[in-house]
Amino acid sequence: MTHRLAFVLTGFLAASGAAAQGTETAENDAPAAVETVAENAPELIQSGLNASLEEYLWLNRVFVVFADTERDPRFIRQIELVEQFPEELIERDVVVLTDTDPAAKSALRTKLRPRGFMMALVGKDGIVYLRKPEPWTVREISASIDKNPLRQQEIRDRRQP
C-alpha cells in the first residue's frame, strides 16, 4: 500500500504541477494531494445493516464489529483502535462493517450470529477466520490477516517484478 500511495501521490503531484505550469512547488501541493487521495479512497468504516458478505467476495476482507448498542464501551474502543491506524487495514484490503442494531436482523447478524459485542474477520474467500468477544488492536488484526495463505500469496506477488 505504501508503494501505491507514493505512486498515486507522485502522479497527482506531477499532474498538478503541470497544470499549474510550475507556479507552485511540490511542497505546497502535498497537503492538497493527501486530501484528494483521502477523499477518493473508499470509506474504511461502513454500516453493515444493509450489507452482505457476498458483495465483498474476492474483493475485500471484511472486519465486522457487532454490538447491541453504539454506546457499548467495547464497540467504541474497537472503532477507536481501527481509526488509529487505518492505512494498515486499507493496505490489506479490509472494509470495516458495523452493526449496532440487533432488532434490524441484518444479513450479517443472520450469518454470523453474534451475542452482544463481537468482532469477526472474514477473508476474501468468504471464510470466517476469526471471532472475538473483545476489541483487538490493528496490529493484532493485521497479524491475523498476514498469517492467511491468500495474504501471503498477495505479499509474494507484490515482491515479484
Accessible surface in RSA format (square Angstrom, percent):
REM  Atomic radii and reference values for relative SASA: ProtOr
REM  Chains: A
REM  Algorithm: Lee & Richards
REM  Probe-radius: 1.40
REM  Slices: 20
REM RES _ NUM      All-atoms   Total-Side   Main-Chain    Non-polar    All polar
REM                ABS   REL    ABS   REL    ABS   REL    ABS   REL    ABS   REL
RES MET A   1    50.28  26.0  39.84  26.4  10.44  24.9  37.77  32.1  12.51  16.6
RES THR A   2    99.82  71.0  95.61  96.9   4.21  10.0  69.18  92.9  30.64  46.3
RES HIS A   3   160.06  87.5 154.32 107.3   5.74  14.7 106.03 109.3  54.03  62.9
RES ARG A   4   111.29  46.7 109.16  55.6   2.13   5.1  63.12  86.3  48.17  29.2
RES LEU A   5    67.04  37.3  65.49  46.9   1.55   3.9  67.03  47.1   0.01   0.0
RES ALA A   6    52.15  47.9  46.25  71.4   5.90  13.4  51.32  72.3   0.83   2.2
RES PHE A   7   159.83  80.0 154.55  95.7   5.28  13.7 159.02  96.4   0.81   2.3
RES VAL A   8    71.28  46.9  65.08  58.9   6.20  14.9  69.61  60.5   1.67   4.5
RES LEU A   9    38.38  21.4  38.38  27.5   0.00   0.0  38.38  27.0   0.00   0.0
RES THR A  10    87.86  62.5  85.37  86.6   2.49   5.9  64.43  86.5  23.43  35.4
RES GLY A  11    40.07  49.4   0.00   N/A  40.07  49.4  34.68  95.2   5.39  12.1
RES PHE A  12    62.77  31.4  56.09  34.7   6.68  17.4  60.79  36.9   1.97   5.6
RES LEU A  13    46.41  25.8  40.74  29.1   5.66  14.2  41.05  28.8   5.36  14.4
RES ALA A  14    67.37  61.9  47.92  74.0  19.44  44.2  60.49  85.2   6.88  18.2
RES ALA A  15    63.21  58.1  49.67  76.7  13.54  30.8  58.04  81.7   5.18  13.7
RES SER A  16    27.90  23.6  20.00  26.7   7.89  18.2  25.41  54.1   2.49   3.5
RES GLY A  17    22.39  27.6   0.00   N/A  22.39  27.6  20.00  54.9   2.38   5.3
RES ALA A  18    75.96  69.8  51.47  79.4  24.49  55.7  62.94  88.6  13.01  34.5
RES ALA A  19    85.31  78.4  50.64  78.1  34.67  78.9  63.32  89.2  22.00  58.3
RES ALA A  20    27.20  25.0  11.75  18.1  15.45  35.1  23.38  32.9   3.83  10.1
RES GLN A  21   156.54  87.5 124.90  91.3  31.64  75.3  40.13  85.4 116.41  88.3
RES GLY A  22    64.88  80.0   0.00   N/A  64.88  80.0  32.75  89.9  32.13  72.0
RES THR A  23   112.72  80.2  75.39  76.4  37.33  89.0  72.46  97.3  40.26  60.9
RES GLU A  24    88.24  50.7  76.01  57.5  12.23  29.1  23.53  45.5  64.71  52.8
RES THR A  25    82.38  58.6  75.91  77.0   6.47  15.4  79.32 106.5   3.06   4.6
RES ALA A  26    63.59  58.5  51.15  78.9  12.44  28.3  54.05  76.1   9.55  25.3
RES GLU A  27   146.76  84.3 131.55  99.5  15.22  36.2  51.42  99.5  95.34  77.8
RES ASN A  28    97.17  67.0  76.81  74.2  20.37  49.0  16.41  39.5  80.77  78.1
RES ASP A  29    14.75  10.3  14.09  14.0   0.66   1.6   1.94   4.6  12.82  12.8
RES ALA A  30    38.99  35.9  38.09  58.8   0.90   2.1  38.99  54.9   0.00   0.0
RES PRO A  31    80.40  58.6  71.89  65.5   8.51  30.9  79.77  65.9   0.63   3.9
RES ALA A  32    51.48  47.3  46.96  72.5   4.52  10.3  49.72  70.0   1.76   4.7
RES ALA A  33     0.40   0.4   0.40   0.6   0.00   0.0   0.40   0.6   0.00   0.0
RES VAL A  34    85.00  55.9  83.49  75.6   1.51   3.6  84.35  73.3   0.65   1.8
RES GLU A  35   107.40  61.7 103.38  78.2   4.02   9.6  36.80  71.2  70.60  57.6
RES THR A  36    42.67  30.3  42.46  43.0   0.21   0.5  25.67  34.5  17.00  25.7
RES VAL A  37    29.24  19.2  26.09  23.6   3.15   7.6  28.28  24.6   0.96   2.6
RES ALA A  38    68.06  62.6  46.72  72.1  21.34  48.5  53.01  74.7  15.05  39.9
RES GLU A  39   137.23  78.8 103.06  78.0  34.17  81.4  46.05  89.1  91.18  74.4
RES ASN A  40   117.94  81.3  86.14  83.2  31.80  76.6  31.20  75.1  86.74  83.8
RES ALA A  41    40.32  37.1  22.63  34.9  17.70  40.3  28.29  39.8  12.03  31.9
RES PRO A  42   106.07  77.3  89.17  81.3  16.90  61.4 100.85  83.3   5.22  32.4
RES GLU A  43   122.33  70.2 107.71  81.5  14.62  34.8  44.62  86.3  77.71  63.4
RES LEU A  44    20.33  11.3  13.17   9.4   7.16  18.0  15.83  11.1   4.51  12.1
RES ILE A  45    38.49  21.9  33.81  25.2   4.68  11.3  33.81  24.3   4.68  12.7
RES GLN A  46    55.18  30.9  48.64  35.6   6.53  15.6  21.72  46.2  33.46  25.4
RES SER A  47    71.94  60.8  50.83  67.8  21.11  48.6  44.83  95.5  27.11  38.0
RES GLY A  48     0.00   0.0   0.00   N/A   0.00   0.0   0.00   0.0   0.00   0.0
RES LEU A  49    64.87  36.1  54.99  39.3   9.89  24.9  54.99  38.6   9.89  26.6
RES ASN A  50   152.65 105.3 116.69 112.8  35.96  86.6  40.25  96.9 112.41 108.6
RES ALA A  51     9.37   8.6   5.50   8.5   3.87   8.8   7.79  11.0   1.58   4.2
RES SER A  52    33.58  28.4  32.94  44.0   0.63   1.5  21.61  46.0  11.96  16.8
RES LEU A  53    12.27   6.8   6.83   4.9   5.43  13.7   7.12   5.0   5.14  13.8
RES GLU A  54   115.91  66.5 101.90  77.1  14.01  33.4  61.06 118.1  54.85  44.8
RES GLU A  55    94.91  54.5  70.90  53.6  24.01  57.2  39.03  75.5  55.87  45.6
RES TYR A  56    26.41  12.3  25.72  14.6   0.69   1.8  18.36  13.8   8.05   9.9
RES LEU A  57    73.35  40.9  60.92  43.6  12.44  31.3  62.48  43.9  10.88  29.3
RES TRP A  58   155.11  62.2 136.75  66.2  18.36  43.1 117.81  62.8  37.30  60.5
RES LEU A  59   119.04  66.3 105.80  75.7  13.24  33.3 108.33  76.1  10.71  28.8
RES ASN A  60    36.31  25.0  35.47  34.3   0.84   2.0   0.00   0.0  36.31  35.1
RES ARG A  61     5.10   2.1   5.10   2.6   0.00   0.0   2.27   3.1   2.82   1.7
RES VAL A  62     2.32   1.5   2.32   2.1   0.00   0.0   2.32   2.0   0.00   0.0
RES PHE A  63     0.00   0.0   0.00   0.0   0.00   0.0   0.00   0.0   0.00   0.0
RES VAL A  64     0.00   0.0   0.00   0.0   0.00   0.0   0.00   0.0   0.00   0.0
RES VAL A  65     0.00   0.0   0.00   0.0   0.00   0.0   0.00   0.0   0.00   0.0
RES PHE A  66     0.00   0.0   0.00   0.0   0.00   0.0   0.00   0.0   0.00   0.0
RES ALA A  67     0.00   0.0   0.00   0.0   0.00   0.0   0.00   0.0   0.00   0.0
RES ASP A  68    77.20  54.1  63.74  63.4  13.46  31.8  25.81  60.8  51.39  51.3
RES THR A  69    49.52  35.2  46.96  47.6   2.56   6.1  43.78  58.8   5.74   8.7
RES GLU A  70   114.29  65.6 106.75  80.8   7.54  18.0  25.44  49.2  88.85  72.5
RES ARG A  71   182.81  76.8 171.33  87.3  11.47  27.3  67.46  92.2 115.34  69.9
RES ASP A  72    18.10  12.7  14.74  14.7   3.37   8.0   7.03  16.5  11.08  11.0
RES PRO A  73   105.57  76.9  98.15  89.5   7.42  27.0 101.51  83.8   4.06  25.2
RES ARG A  74    88.81  37.3  87.50  44.6   1.31   3.1  29.43  40.2  59.38  36.0
RES PHE A  75    20.42  10.2  20.42  12.7   0.00   0.0  20.42  12.4   0.00   0.0
RES ILE A  76    76.41  43.5  73.73  54.9   2.68   6.5  76.07  54.8   0.33   0.9
RES ARG A  77   109.86  46.1 109.17  55.6   0.69   1.6  39.89  54.5  69.96  42.4
RES GLN A  78     0.04   0.0   0.04   0.0   0.00   0.0   0.00   0.0   0.04   0.0
RES ILE A  79    26.66  15.2  26.66  19.9   0.00   0.0  26.66  19.2   0.00   0.0
RES GLU A  80    79.64  45.7  76.81  58.1   2.83   6.7  30.89  59.8  48.75  39.8
RES LEU A  81    11.83   6.6  11.09   7.9   0.74   1.9  11.09   7.8   0.74   2.0
RES VAL A  82     0.00   0.0   0.00   0.0   0.00   0.0   0.00   0.0   0.00   0.0
RES GLU A  83   103.16  59.2  84.17  63.7  18.99  45.2  30.65  59.3  72.51  59.2
RES GLN A  84   100.95  56.4  74.86  54.7  26.09  62.1  32.12  68.4  68.83  52.2
RES PHE A  85   106.88  53.5 106.88  66.2   0.00   0.0 106.88  64.8   0.00   0.0
RES PRO A  86    44.78  32.6  44.78  40.8   0.00   0.0  44.78  37.0   0.00   0.0
RES GLU A  87    86.55  49.7  85.04  64.3   1.51   3.6  51.39  99.4  35.16  28.7
RES GLU A  88    63.70  36.6  63.63  48.1   0.07   0.2  13.57  26.2  50.14  40.9
RES LEU A  89     0.00   0.0   0.00   0.0   0.00   0.0   0.00   0.0   0.00   0.0
RES ILE A  90    50.19  28.6  44.88  33.4   5.30  12.8  46.47  33.5   3.72  10.1
RES GLU A  91    39.27  22.5  39.27  29.7   0.00   0.0   0.12   0.2  39.15  32.0
RES ARG A  92    22.52   9.5  22.52  11.5   0.00   0.0   0.00   0.0  22.52  13.6
RES ASP A  93    31.26  21.9  27.01  26.9   4.24  10.0   6.71  15.8  24.55  24.5
RES VAL A  94     6.03   4.0   0.00   0.0   6.03  14.5   0.00   0.0   6.03  16.4
RES VAL A  95    11.01   7.2  11.01  10.0   0.00   0.0  11.01   9.6   0.00   0.0
RES VAL A  96     0.00   0.0   0.00   0.0   0.00   0.0   0.00   0.0   0.00   0.0
RES LEU A  97     0.20   0.1   0.20   0.1   0.00   0.0   0.20   0.1   0.00   0.0
RES THR A  98    21.85  15.5  20.33  20.6   1.52   3.6   2.53   3.4  19.32  29.2
RES ASP A  99     0.87   0.6   0.00   0.0   0.87   2.1   0.87   2.0   0.00   0.0
RES THR A 100    33.75  24.0  23.28  23.6  10.47  25.0   2.24   3.0  31.51  47.6
RES ASP A 101    56.96  39.9  55.94  55.7   1.03   2.4  14.63  34.4  42.33  42.2
RES PRO A 102    55.41  40.4  46.84  42.7   8.58  31.2  47.03  38.8   8.38  52.1
RES ALA A 103    87.85  80.8  58.94  91.0  28.90  65.8  68.43  96.4  19.42  51.4
RES ALA A 104    51.35  47.2  18.50  28.6  32.85  74.7  30.06  42.3  21.29  56.4
RES LYS A 105   158.48  77.3 140.34  86.1  18.13  43.2  84.61  76.2  73.86  78.7
RES SER A 106     6.00   5.1   0.07   0.1   5.92  13.6   6.00  12.8   0.00   0.0
RES ALA A 107    55.96  51.5  39.10  60.3  16.86  38.4  46.28  65.2   9.68  25.7
RES LEU A 108     0.95   0.5   0.71   0.5   0.24   0.6   0.95   0.7   0.00   0.0
RES ARG A 109    22.70   9.5  18.97   9.7   3.73   8.9  13.01  17.8   9.69   5.9
RES THR A 110    97.15  69.1  80.01  81.1  17.14  40.9  74.12  99.6  23.04  34.8
RES LYS A 111   109.62  53.5  85.74  52.6  23.88  56.9  43.02  38.7  66.60  70.9
RES LEU A 112     1.83   1.0   0.55   0.4   1.27   3.2   0.69   0.5   1.14   3.1
RES ARG A 113   182.49  76.6 164.72  84.0  17.77  42.3  54.03  73.8 128.46  77.9
RES PRO A 114    20.09  14.6   2.54   2.3  17.55  63.8   2.83   2.3  17.26 107.3
RES ARG A 115   215.20  90.4 189.86  96.8  25.33  60.3  76.38 104.4 138.82  84.1
RES GLY A 116    22.31  27.5   0.00   N/A  22.31  27.5  15.08  41.4   7.23  16.2
RES PHE A 117     5.26   2.6   0.00   0.0   5.26  13.7   0.00   0.0   5.26  15.1
RES MET A 118    19.10   9.9  19.10  12.6   0.00   0.0   6.78   5.8  12.32  16.3
RES MET A 119     0.00   0.0   0.00   0.0   0.00   0.0   0.00   0.0   0.00   0.0
RES ALA A 120     0.00   0.0   0.00   0.0   0.00   0.0   0.00   0.0   0.00   0.0
RES LEU A 121     5.21   2.9   5.21   3.7   0.00   0.0   5.21   3.7   0.00   0.0
RES VAL A 122     1.89   1.2   1.89   1.7   0.00   0.0   1.89   1.6   0.00   0.0
RES GLY A 123     6.40   7.9   0.00   N/A   6.40   7.9   3.61   9.9   2.79   6.2
RES LYS A 124    23.26  11.3  22.41  13.7   0.85   2.0   4.32   3.9  18.94  20.2
RES ASP A 125    42.94  30.1  25.28  25.2  17.65  41.7   9.59  22.6  33.35  33.3
RES GLY A 126    23.76  29.3   0.00   N/A  23.76  29.3  11.92  32.7  11.84  26.5
RES ILE A 127    96.60  55.0  92.42  68.9   4.18  10.1  96.60  69.6   0.00   0.0
RES VAL A 128    44.90  29.5  21.91  19.8  22.99  55.4  21.91  19.0  22.99  62.4
RES TYR A 129    91.48  42.7  59.26  33.7  32.22  83.8  52.95  39.8  38.54  47.5
RES LEU A 130    22.64  12.6  17.40  12.5   5.24  13.2  22.13  15.5   0.51   1.4
RES ARG A 131   112.00  47.0  92.87  47.3  19.13  45.6  45.36  62.0  66.64  40.4
RES LYS A 132    67.71  33.0  66.37  40.7   1.35   3.2  13.07  11.8  54.64  58.2
RES PRO A 133    85.06  62.0  84.50  77.0   0.56   2.1  84.88  70.1   0.19   1.2
RES GLU A 134    90.71  52.1  90.71  68.6   0.00   0.0  47.94  92.7  42.77  34.9
RES PRO A 135    30.47  22.2  14.53  13.2  15.93  57.9  14.53  12.0  15.93  99.0
RES TRP A 136    53.36  21.4  52.88  25.6   0.48   1.1  38.72  20.6  14.63  23.7
RES THR A 137    55.01  39.1  55.01  55.8   0.00   0.0  52.32  70.3   2.69   4.1
RES VAL A 138     4.14   2.7   2.03   1.8   2.11   5.1   2.03   1.8   2.11   5.7
RES ARG A 139   203.72  85.5 194.59  99.2   9.13  21.7  72.36  98.9 131.37  79.6
RES GLU A 140    79.98  45.9  74.25  56.2   5.73  13.6  30.26  58.5  49.73  40.6
RES ILE A 141     0.00   0.0   0.00   0.0   0.00   0.0   0.00   0.0   0.00   0.0
RES SER A 142     8.26   7.0   8.26  11.0   0.00   0.0   8.14  17.3   0.12   0.2
RES ALA A 143    48.33  44.4  40.62  62.7   7.71  17.5  46.88  66.0   1.46   3.9
RES SER A 144    28.15  23.8  17.73  23.7  10.42  24.0   7.38  15.7  20.76  29.1
RES ILE A 145     2.51   1.4   0.49   0.4   2.02   4.9   2.51   1.8   0.00   0.0
RES ASP A 146    41.74  29.2  36.34  36.2   5.41  12.8  17.92  42.2  23.82  23.8
RES LYS A 147   154.43  75.3 139.25  85.4  15.19  36.2  85.19  76.7  69.24  73.8
RES ASN A 148    17.22  11.9  12.43  12.0   4.79  11.5   9.68  23.3   7.54   7.3
RES PRO A 149    96.82  70.6  92.98  84.8   3.84  13.9  94.30  77.9   2.51  15.6
RES LEU A 150    56.61  31.5  51.02  36.5   5.59  14.1  54.96  38.6   1.65   4.4
RES ARG A 151     6.20   2.6   6.20   3.2   0.00   0.0   0.00   0.0   6.20   3.8
RES GLN A 152    75.21  42.1  73.42  53.7   1.79   4.3  16.25  34.6  58.96  44.7
RES GLN A 153    73.70  41.2  73.70  53.9   0.00   0.0  31.27  66.6  42.42  32.2
RES GLU A 154    26.53  15.2  24.09  18.2   2.44   5.8  23.34  45.2   3.19   2.6
RES ILE A 155    48.05  27.3  47.07  35.1   0.98   2.4  47.81  34.4   0.24   0.6
RES ARG A 156   113.29  47.6 111.61  56.9   1.67   4.0  53.58  73.2  59.70  36.2
RES ASP A 157    75.21  52.7  62.10  61.8  13.11  31.0  25.25  59.4  49.96  49.8
RES ARG A 158   104.65  43.9  71.73  36.6  32.92  78.4  60.10  82.1  44.56  27.0
RES ARG A 159   184.46  77.4 151.75  77.4  32.71  77.9  63.30  86.5 121.16  73.4
RES GLN A 160   122.53  68.5 107.24  78.4  15.29  36.4  32.86  69.9  89.67  68.0
RES PRO A 161   178.81 130.3 105.63  96.3  73.18 266.0 143.91 118.8  34.90 216.9
END  Absolute sums over single chains surface
CHAIN  1 A     9815.0       8268.7       1546.4       5750.8       4064.2
END  Absolute sums over all chains
TOTAL          9815.0       8268.7       1546.4       5750.8       4064.2
